[in-house]
Amino acid sequence: MDLHIFEVFSIIGTIAFAMSGAFVAMEEEYDILGVLVLGLVTAFGGGVIRNVLIGVPVTTLWSQGSLIMLALISVAVAFVLPLKWISHWKRTEALFDAIGLAAFAIQGGLYAANMGHPISAVIVAAVLTGIGGGIIRDLLAGRKPLVLRDEIYAVWAMAAGFAIGMGWFTTNIGLLICFVTVVFFRMCSVHYKWKLPRRSLTPSENVNLKPENLLPQHAPSVIQGTLSKGE
């Protein structure tokens, strides 16, 4: 199966994820080594986890020398970019992130499908390849993984894996349609702020237990009057 078009998307995704990791590291004020580590982890972490779960030798990572070099260059560029350019990148980051998510999710699903794994493994491979690097990045940066609590993100990788596992997209045209669909719905979820249902275990009554809420409503005037008499 000729997948050259997705090699292009992989390049775009690698650049986007490597720079994303670098920017997060700089936001946390990491040194150059931390920036390098987070950039590489974001770009390749998901693929490494996927390989472990579906039985692909982890050492296949070292056969991607050109992508590793590209990620290193991307991290270096991110480190020296002017702040104004970084601010511009942050405004378009969601689009590049969506492209990387779609490309890597489809490739992860294809890896598992071509090895004859069941559809459950195909979905897991797609999700881990698409979001695994971002989760590791956030954990190393001491953040809650945004992909699990922000706008709908992982669901689109799951959908791509399900479609591939079902054999709905087997040609380059079909895979391209799948890619565009994932990017489209990811951007829709960003624009319209779609979110999955959530439930907080923090009782709403606790809001009324804040110190400022324990004083009677007339307390400020009483205190103010006391201070006036003291003067």
C-alpha positions in Angstrom: 0.0 0.0 0.0 1.5 3.3 -1.1 1.4 5.7 1.8 3.8 8.5 0.7 1.2 11.1 1.3 1.0 10.2 4.9 4.8 10.4 5.2 4.3 14.1 4.4 1.7 14.3 7.1 4.1 12.6 9.5 6.7 15.2 8.8 4.2 18.0 9.6 3.0 16.1 12.7 6.6 15.6 13.9 7.4 19.3 13.5 4.2 20.3 15.2 4.5 17.9 18.2 8.2 18.5 18.6 7.7 22.3 18.8 4.7 21.9 21.0 6.8 20.0 23.5 9.5 22.6 23.3 7.1 25.4 23.9 5.6 23.6 27.0 9.1 23.1 28.4 9.9 26.8 27.9 6.7 27.8 29.6 7.8 25.7 32.6 11.2 27.4 32.4 13.1 24.2 31.7 16.7 24.4 30.5 17.8 23.4 27.0 18.1 19.8 28.0 14.5 19.8 29.3 13.3 21.5 26.1 15.0 18.8 24.0 13.6 15.9 26.0 10.0 17.2 26.0 10.2 17.9 22.3 11.4 14.4 21.4 9.0 12.7 23.8 6.0 14.6 22.4 7.0 13.7 18.8 7.8 10.0 19.4 6.4 8.9 22.8 3.1 7.8 21.5 4.7 5.7 18.7 7.0 4.0 21.2 4.2 3.0 23.5 2.1 1.7 20.6 5.0 -0.4 19.4 5.3 -2.0 22.8 1.6 -2.9 23.0 1.2 -4.3 19.5 4.5 -6.2 19.4 6.6 -4.0 17.1 10.3 -3.9 18.3 11.0 -0.6 20.0 14.3 -0.4 18.2 12.4 0.4 15.0 12.5 4.0 16.3 16.1 4.2 15.3 15.3 3.5 11.7 13.5 6.8 11.6 16.7 8.8 11.6 15.4 11.5 9.3 12.4 12.2 11.5 14.5 12.2 14.6 16.8 14.8 13.0 13.8 16.8 11.9 12.5 16.8 15.4 15.9 17.9 16.7 16.0 20.8 14.2 12.4 21.7 15.1 13.2 21.9 18.8 16.3 24.0 18.1 14.3 26.4 16.0 11.6 26.7 18.7 14.3 27.5 21.3 15.6 30.5 19.3 12.4 31.8 17.9 11.5 35.4 18.8 8.7 35.7 21.3 6.5 37.4 18.7 6.8 34.4 16.4 6.1 32.0 19.2 2.9 33.9 20.0 1.9 33.6 16.3 2.6 29.9 16.4 0.4 29.4 19.5 -2.5 30.9 17.6 -2.2 28.3 14.8 -1.0 25.5 17.0 -4.5 23.8 17.1 -4.5 23.3 13.3 -1.0 21.7 13.2 -1.9 19.6 16.3 -5.0 18.4 14.5 -2.9 17.4 11.5 -0.5 15.6 13.6 -3.2 13.8 15.5 -4.9 12.7 12.4 -1.8 11.5 10.6 -0.4 9.6 13.6 -3.7 8.1 14.6 -4.2 6.7 11.1 -0.6 5.4 10.9 -1.0 3.8 14.3 -4.2 2.1 13.3 -2.6 0.9 10.0 0.3 -0.6 12.0 -2.0 -2.7 14.1 -4.4 -3.6 11.2 -1.5 -4.8 9.0 -0.3 -7.0 11.8 -3.7 -8.7 12.0 -4.7 -7.4 15.4 -8.4 -7.2 16.4 -10.2 -4.0 16.1 -9.8 -3.2 19.8 -6.0 -3.3 19.4 -6.3 -1.1 16.2 -8.2 1.5 18.2 -5.8 1.5 21.0 -2.8 1.8 18.6 -4.5 4.7 16.9 -5.2 6.5 20.2 -1.8 6.0 21.7 0.0 7.1 18.6 -2.1 10.2 18.3 -2.1 11.4 21.9 0.5 9.4 23.8 3.3 11.8 23.2 1.2 14.7 24.5 0.2 12.9 27.6 3.8 12.1 28.5 4.8 15.7 27.7 2.2 17.0 30.2 3.1 14.5 32.9 6.8 15.4 32.6 5.8 19.1 32.7 3.8 18.6 35.9 0.5 19.3 34.2 -2.8 17.5 34.0 -3.0 15.9 30.5 -5.1 18.3 28.5 -6.1 15.7 25.9 -8.2 14.0 28.6 -10.0 17.0 29.9 -10.0 19.7 27.2 -12.1 19.9 24.1 -12.9 16.5 22.5 -9.5 15.2 21.3 -8.9 11.5 21.9 -12.3 10.6 20.5 -11.3 11.5 17.0 -8.3 9.2 17.2 -10.6 6.5 18.4 -12.9 7.1 15.5 -10.0 6.9 13.0 -8.8 3.6 14.6 -12.4 2.2 14.5 -12.8 3.1 10.8 -9.5 1.5 9.8 -10.2 -1.6 11.9 -13.5 -2.0 10.2 -11.8 -1.8 6.8 -13.8 1.2 5.7 -10.7 3.0 4.3 -8.1 0.9 2.5 -7.1 3.1 -0.4 -5.0 6.3 -0.5 -8.2 8.3 -1.4 -10.1 6.6 1.5 -7.3 7.3 4.0 -7.1 10.9 2.8 -10.8 11.3 3.4 -10.3 9.8 6.9 -7.5 12.2 7.5 -9.5 15.3 6.4 -12.5 14.1 8.5 -10.5 13.8 11.7 -8.8 17.2 11.1 -12.2 18.8 10.4 -14.0 17.4 13.5 -11.0 18.2 15.7 -11.1 21.8 14.6 -14.8 21.9 15.1 -14.4 20.7 18.6 -11.9 23.5 19.2 -14.0 26.2 17.6 -17.3 25.2 19.2 -15.7 24.0 22.5 -17.3 20.6 22.3 -16.7 18.7 25.5 -17.5 15.2 26.7 -19.8 14.9 29.8 -18.0 15.3 33.0 -18.8 14.9 36.7 -17.1 16.7 39.6 -16.9 15.0 42.9 -16.5 18.3 44.7 -19.9 19.2 46.3 -21.3 22.5 45.2 -22.1 23.3 48.8 -18.4 23.7 49.5 -18.6 27.0 47.6 -20.6 28.5 50.5 -17.9 27.4 53.0 -15.3 29.9 51.8 -14.1 32.2 54.6 -15.5 35.3 52.9 -18.9 33.7 52.8 -18.9 32.9 56.6 -19.4 36.5 57.6 -22.9 37.9 57.8 -23.9 40.1 54.9 -23.9 43.2 57.3 -20.5 42.3 58.7 -18.5 44.7 56.4 -20.6 47.7 57.5 -20.2 46.8 61.2 -16.5 46.4 60.8 -16.3 49.6 59.0 -18.3 51.4 61.6 -16.0 50.0 64.4 -12.9 51.2 62.5 -14.5 54.7 62.2 -15.1 54.9 65.9 -11.6 53.8 66.6 -10.3 56.7 64.5 
